């Protein structure tokens, strides 16, 4: 009787069934280096038909299948964490060979892609046709379309364009038994029953393997302005946001906040990046305005200057840097995007990917910071994120001079305080990175029982034997 491994090799060829321990190692460790996976092999299909056949083989052998794209996730959703008895039936399915960009439709403003294509490659290809694929995140050179759909990732332009779910018009999904579900209609309006594609988006590989997608495009902006604004109080973020929202309207495409601590970490590690901005301000805001044509930018220039003058006079902001070229736009964004790497190089911190209503964000930060400071004398908040959609990367490190590992020794207690406040403010404990393995037990504690029961029922419908990414999102 043929083995699982021999059947996979017959399907793909030995060169696309990886068993060497050293070659497998980077695929089996999660992006944050905290979860170690194990597997019999990794397979690298290049077509939907091959994925379908792999799933049929897995079904015959009762194998566990873990889908993985660029392995850039922060919740260990793509890491095959299994017990000793399951290693010999565990397959890591890499989508990195599903890399075709098949068709751009400039009338429908859509693009058809295989889901192993990096997000940045979709954006670059769309730009050649004067179109914008609006999902943008720090890891988009490596993160794949399948990965961002599986986690419903957001990035920095959710304020204007929405999450991955809002940017998807259709999907092709291989189910656990190898059947191919074609949801590739690419329609903007389709009210023919249940919206199944939205069910797979955000499911983190637990309901099926997404192999192809129809993605929504937008007209490529003709120009943009990026501003770096300094504030002496987070309470001033609300009138600042409302002023830009009123003034800029749909031109407002990003509104990011950065606390003093992460900014100073960037200054410590990448001093060349922060030469033009005030790194000592308690809070900073990065604003991006994008314009459909240069005439719009010209007409708004005087209004923007007047707005900044007014904000300075009212004391809402203390300083402003306004880009004068695309190079300067990129340089200001580079400061914001350097924050995670700067923290990594200076010892790391306990991370929380949370969201609360915009109108209560400043209050949440003040109260939660105070509660943590009361319990831990050494703690140092490092907060940044997407104010425009209420998503904070609410991270906790240690003050300079203390061992950076101290925060990890108290991680559970820090988490308990943070998540208790998230619940109090009617927020979410997983805003854009997903649940994965890291937060599965947490949602068991925070989601209503009826909601969890329905999620488990859906899992059993699509994956009755619990072979697709078991251990992620919901418990059996």
C-alpha positions in Angstrom: 0.0 0.0 0.0 1.4 3.4 -1.0 2.4 5.8 1.8 1.3 9.4 2.2 4.8 10.5 1.2 5.0 8.3 -1.9 1.6 9.4 -3.1 2.6 13.1 -2.7 5.8 12.5 -4.6 4.0 10.7 -7.4 1.6 13.7 -7.6 4.3 16.5 -7.6 7.6 14.9 -8.2 10.3 14.5 -5.5 11.7 17.9 -6.1 8.5 19.6 -4.8 8.0 17.4 -1.8 10.5 18.7 0.8 11.6 16.4 3.6 15.1 17.6 4.5 15.1 18.8 8.1 17.4 21.8 7.5 15.4 23.0 4.5 12.2 22.6 6.4 13.4 24.4 9.5 12.5 28.0 8.5 9.0 26.9 7.3 8.3 25.3 10.7 9.1 28.3 12.9 6.5 31.0 13.2 7.4 34.6 12.2 7.9 35.7 15.8 10.1 32.7 16.6 7.8 31.6 19.5 6.1 28.5 18.0 7.9 25.5 16.7 6.1 23.3 14.2 6.8 19.8 12.9 5.8 18.0 9.7 6.5 15.0 7.6 7.1 17.2 4.6 6.3 20.4 2.8 4.7 20.4 -0.6 4.8 23.1 -3.3 1.9 22.9 -5.8 1.8 25.3 -8.7 -1.8 24.8 -9.9 -5.3 24.5 -8.4 -5.4 21.0 -9.8 -2.3 20.0 -7.9 -3.7 21.5 -4.7 -6.9 19.5 -5.3 -5.0 16.3 -5.8 -2.9 16.9 -2.6 -6.2 17.3 -0.6 -7.6 14.1 -2.1 -4.4 12.3 -1.1 -4.5 13.8 2.4 -8.1 12.7 2.7 -7.2 9.1 1.8 -4.4 9.0 4.4 -6.3 11.0 7.0 -3.4 13.6 6.9 -3.4 17.0 8.5 -2.8 19.9 6.2 -1.4 23.3 7.1 -1.5 26.0 4.4 1.3 28.6 4.5 2.1 31.6 2.3 4.9 34.0 3.1 5.1 32.9 6.8 4.8 36.6 7.9 1.8 36.2 10.3 2.0 37.2 13.9 -0.5 34.7 15.4 1.2 31.4 14.4 -1.7 30.4 12.2 0.6 28.9 9.5 2.7 26.9 11.9 2.1 23.1 12.0 2.1 22.6 15.8 1.2 18.9 16.3 1.8 16.2 18.9 4.3 13.3 18.5 1.8 10.9 17.1 0.6 13.2 14.3 4.0 14.3 12.9 4.0 11.4 10.4 0.7 12.5 8.9 1.3 16.3 8.9 1.8 18.1 5.6 2.7 21.8 5.2 1.2 23.1 2.0 3.2 26.1 0.7 1.4 28.3 -1.8 4.6 30.1 -2.9 4.6 28.5 -6.3 1.1 29.7 -7.0 2.5 32.9 -8.4 0.6 33.8 -11.6 -1.0 37.1 -12.1 -3.5 36.0 -14.7 -5.6 38.9 -15.9 -6.2 42.6 -15.3 -9.6 44.0 -16.2 -9.3 47.8 -16.4 -13.1 48.2 -17.1 -14.2 46.1 -14.1 -11.1 47.4 -12.2 -10.1 43.9 -11.0 -7.2 41.5 -11.2 -7.2 37.7 -11.2 -4.3 36.2 -9.3 -3.1 32.9 -7.8 -2.8 33.3 -4.0 0.9 32.7 -3.7 1.6 36.1 -5.4 3.2 38.6 -3.0 1.0 41.6 -2.2 3.6 44.0 -3.5 3.8 42.2 -6.8 0.1 42.7 -7.3 0.4 46.4 -6.5 3.3 46.9 -8.9 1.6 45.0 -11.8 -1.6 47.0 -11.2 0.4 50.3 -11.3 1.6 49.5 -14.8 -2.1 49.8 -15.9 -2.6 53.0 -13.8 -4.5 51.1 -11.2 -4.0 50.7 -7.4 -4.3 47.6 -5.3 -4.8 49.4 -2.1 -3.7 46.8 0.5 -0.4 47.9 1.9 1.5 46.6 4.9 5.1 46.5 6.1 5.6 42.8 5.0 3.9 43.0 1.6 7.1 42.1 -0.2 6.8 38.6 1.3 3.2 38.4 2.5 1.1 36.6 -0.1 -2.4 37.3 -1.3 -3.6 34.0 0.2 -2.2 35.0 3.6 -3.8 38.4 3.7 -7.1 37.0 2.6 -6.9 34.1 5.2 -6.3 36.7 8.0 -8.5 39.5 6.5 -5.4 41.8 6.9 -5.8 45.5 6.8 -2.6 47.5 6.7 -2.3 51.3 6.6 -5.0 52.3 4.1 -8.1 50.7 5.7 -9.5 54.1 6.5 -10.1 54.8 2.8 -10.2 51.3 1.1 -11.1 48.8 3.7 -9.7 45.4 4.8 -8.8 42.5 2.5 -12.4 41.4 2.6 -13.4 44.7 1.1 -10.8 44.3 -1.7 -11.9 40.8 -2.8 -14.5 40.2 -5.5 -14.1 36.4 -5.8 -12.3 33.3 -4.7 -11.4 29.8 -5.7 -11.1 27.4 -2.8 -10.1 23.8 -2.5 -12.1 22.0 0.2 -10.8 19.4 2.6 -11.9 16.5 0.3 -10.3 18.0 -2.8 -13.4 19.5 -4.4 -12.8 22.9 -6.0 -15.3 25.6 -5.0 -15.6 28.3 -7.8 -16.6 31.6 -6.3 -14.8 33.7 -9.0 -17.6 35.7 -10.5 -15.9 39.0 -9.7 -19.2 40.8 -9.2 -19.7 44.0 -7.2 -23.3 43.1 -6.6 -24.5 39.5 -6.1 -27.4 38.8 -3.8 -27.9 35.2 -4.7 -27.9 33.7 -1.2 -25.2 33.3 1.4 -21.9 35.1 0.7 -19.6 32.1 1.0 -16.4 33.9 -0.1 -16.6 36.1 2.9 -16.7 33.0 5.1 -13.3 31.9 3.8 -11.8 35.3 4.2 -10.5 35.5 7.8 -10.8 31.7 8.3 -7.0 31.2 8.5 -6.9 28.0 6.5 -9.3 26.1 8.7 -12.2 25.8 6.2 -10.4 25.4 2.9 -7.3 26.3 0.8 -7.7 29.6 -1.1 -5.9 29.1 -4.5 -7.1 32.0 -6.6 -8.8 35.4 -6.1 -10.4 38.3 -8.0 -9.1 41.4 -6.3 -10.6 44.9 -6.5 -8.5 47.7 -8.0 -8.9 51.5 -7.8 -7.7 54.3 -10.1 -4.1 55.0 -9.3 -3.8 58.4 -7.5 -2.0 61.0 -9.5 -0.2 62.4 -6.4 -0.1 62.4 -2.7 1.0 64.4 0.3 2.3 62.9 3.5 2.4 64.9 6.8 4.2 64.2 10.0 2.5 66.1 12.9 3.6 66.4 16.5 1.2 66.5 19.5 1.7 67.1 23.2 -1.3 65.0 24.2 -3.1 62.0 22.8 -6.4 63.7 23.7 -5.8 66.1 20.8 -6.0 63.2 18.3 -9.8 63.4 18.1 -10.1 67.1 17.0 -7.1 66.6 14.7 -8.7 63.6 13.0 -12.1 65.4 12.6 -10.4 68.4 11.2 -8.6 66.4 8.5 -11.7 64.3 7.8 -13.8 67.5 7.2 -11.1 69.2 5.2 -9.8 66.3 3.0 -12.8 64.1 2.7 -12.1 61.1 0.5 -8.5 62.3 0.0 -7.7 61.1 3.5 -6.2 57.7 2.9 -4.2 57.0 6.1 -4.1 58.4 9.7 -1.4 56.7 11.8 -0.3 57.4 15.4 3.1 56.8 16.9 3.9 57.1 20.6 7.2 58.7 21.7 8.8 55.3 22.8 8.7 53.5 19.4 9.8 56.7 17.7 12.9 56.9 20.0 13.6 53.2 19.3 13.7 54.0 15.6 16.0 57.0 16.3 18.3 54.6 18.3 18.5 51.9 15.6 17.9 53.9 12.4 19.0 57.5 13.2 19.2 58.4 9.5 15.4 57.9 9.2 14.4 60.5 11.7 16.5 63.5 10.8 13.6 65.7 9.7 11.1 65.1 12.5 10.7 65.8 16.2 11.5 62.5 18.0 10.8 64.0 21.5 7.1 64.8 21.0 4.9 62.7 23.2 2.8 61.7 20.2 3.1 61.9 16.4 0.6 61.4 13.6 1.3 60.4 10.0 -1.3 61.6 7.6 -1.5 60.6 3.9 -3.7 62.5 1.4 -4.0 61.1 -2.1 -5.4 63.0 -5.1 -7.1 61.7 -8.2 -5.4 64.3 -10.3 -2.8 67.1 -9.9 -5.6 69.7 -10.2 -7.2 68.4 -7.0 -3.8 68.7 -5.2 -3.3 72.2 -6.5 -6.7 73.3 -5.4 -6.3 71.8 -1.9 -2.8 73.2 -1.3 -4.0 76.6 0.1 -6.7 74.9 2.2 -4.1 72.5 3.6 -1.7 75.3 4.5 -4.6 77.2 6.2 -5.6 74.0 8.1 -2.1 73.5 9.4 -1.8 77.2 10.5 -5.1 76.9 12.3 -4.1 73.7 14.1 -0.8 75.3 15.2 -2.6 78.4 16.5 -5.1 76.3 18.4 -2.4 74.2 20.0 -3.7 71.0 18.6 -0.3 70.3 17.0 3.1 71.6 18.0 5.0 70.9 14.7 4.3 69.8 11.2 6.5 68.4 8.4 4.8 68.4 4.9 6.3 66.3 2.1 7.4 68.2 -1.0 8.2 65.2 -3.2 7.5 61.5 -3.6 10.9 60.8 -2.1 9.9 62.7 1.0 6.6 60.8 1.1 8.5 57.5 1.2 11.0 58.8 3.8 8.2 59.8 6.2 6.5 56.4 5.7 9.8 54.7 6.3 9.9 56.1 9.8 6.5 54.5 10.7 7.4 51.2 8.9 10.7 50.9 10.8 9.0 50.7 14.2 8.6 46.9 14.4 12.1 46.2 13.3 13.5 48.8 15.7 11.8 47.1 18.6 13.0 43.7 17.5 16.6 44.9 17.5 16.3 46.5 20.9 14.9 43.5 22.8 11.3 43.2 21.7 8.1 43.6 23.7 4.8 42.0 24.6 2.5 42.7 21.7 -1.2 43.2 21.4 -3.1 43.7 18.2 -6.3 45.3 19.4 -9.0 47.7 18.3 -11.4 50.0 20.1 -13.9 52.6 18.8 -11.9 55.7 17.6 -14.0 57.9 19.9 -12.7 56.0 23.0 -9.1 55.2 21.9 -7.4 58.0 23.8 -9.4 57.1 27.0 -8.4 53.4 26.5 -4.7 54.2 26.3 -4.8 56.5 29.3 -6.7 54.0 31.5 -4.8 50.9 30.4 -1.4 52.6 30.7 -2.3 53.7 34.2 -3.4 50.2 35.3 -0.2 48.7 33.9 2.0 51.4 35.5 0.3 50.8 38.9 1.2 47.1 38.7 4.7 47.2 37.1 7.1 50.0 38.0 9.4 49.1 35.1 6.9 48.9 32.3 7.2 51.2 29.2 4.2 51.4 26.8 5.1 51.5 23.1 1.9 52.3 21.1 1.5 52.8 17.4 -1.1 51.9 14.8 -4.0 52.9 12.7 -6.2 55.5 14.4 -8.3 55.8 11.3 -9.8 52.3 11.9 -9.3 52.1 15.7 -6.5 49.5 15.4 -3.7 49.8 17.9 -0.4 47.9 18.2 -0.5 48.2 22.0 2.9 46.9 23.0 4.6 46.7 26.4 8.4 46.8 26.9 10.7 47.9 29.8 12.2 51.2 30.6 15.9 51.7 29.5 18.4 50.1 31.8 16.2 47.1 32.7 16.5 43.7 31.2 14.2 43.6 28.1 13.3 40.0 28.9 11.5 41.2 32.1 8.3 42.0 30.2 8.1 38.4 28.8 8.4 37.0 32.4 5.1 38.8 33.2 3.4 38.4 29.8 0.3 36.6 31.1 -0.4 39.2 33.7 0.2 42.0 31.2 -2.2 40.3 28.8 -4.8 39.9 31.5 -4.8 43.6 32.3 -4.8 44.7 28.6 -7.6 42.4 27.5 -9.7 43.2 30.5 -9.6 46.8 29.4 -10.2 45.9 25.7 -13.4 44.1 26.8 -14.5 47.1 29.0 -14.1 49.4 26.0 -16.1 47.0 23.7 -13.0 46.3 21.6 -11.5 43.3 19.8 -8.5 41.2 21.0 -7.5 40.4 17.3 -7.8 43.4 15.0 -5.8 42.5 12.0 -3.3 39.7 12.7 -6.0 37.0 13.2 -6.4 34.5 16.0 -4.1 31.6 14.9 -2.9 29.5 17.7 -1.7 32.4 19.8 -5.2 33.8 20.6 -7.4 30.7 20.3 -7.8 30.3 24.0 -8.3 34.0 24.5 -11.4 34.1 22.2 -12.8 31.1 24.1 -12.8 33.5 27.1 -14.0 36.6 25.3 -16.5 35.6 22.7 -20.2 34.7 23.5 -20.8 31.0 23.8 -23.4 31.0 21.1 -21.0 32.7 18.6 -18.3 30.1 19.4 -20.8 27.3 19.0 -21.7 28.5 15.5 -18.1 28.8 14.6 -17.5 25.2 15.6 -20.5 24.0 13.6 -19.1 25.8 10.5 -15.8 24.2 11.1 -17.4 20.7 11.3 -19.4 21.3 8.1 -16.3 22.2 6.0 -13.8 20.0 7.8 -15.6 17.2 9.7 -12.4 15.4 10.6 -10.5 18.5 11.8 -7.7 18.0 9.3 -7.3 21.6 8.0 -5.0 23.7 10.2 -6.2 21.9 13.4 -5.6 24.0 16.6 -6.1 27.4 14.9 -9.0 29.8 15.5 -11.4 27.4 17.4 -10.9 24.4 19.5 -12.5 21.1 18.3 
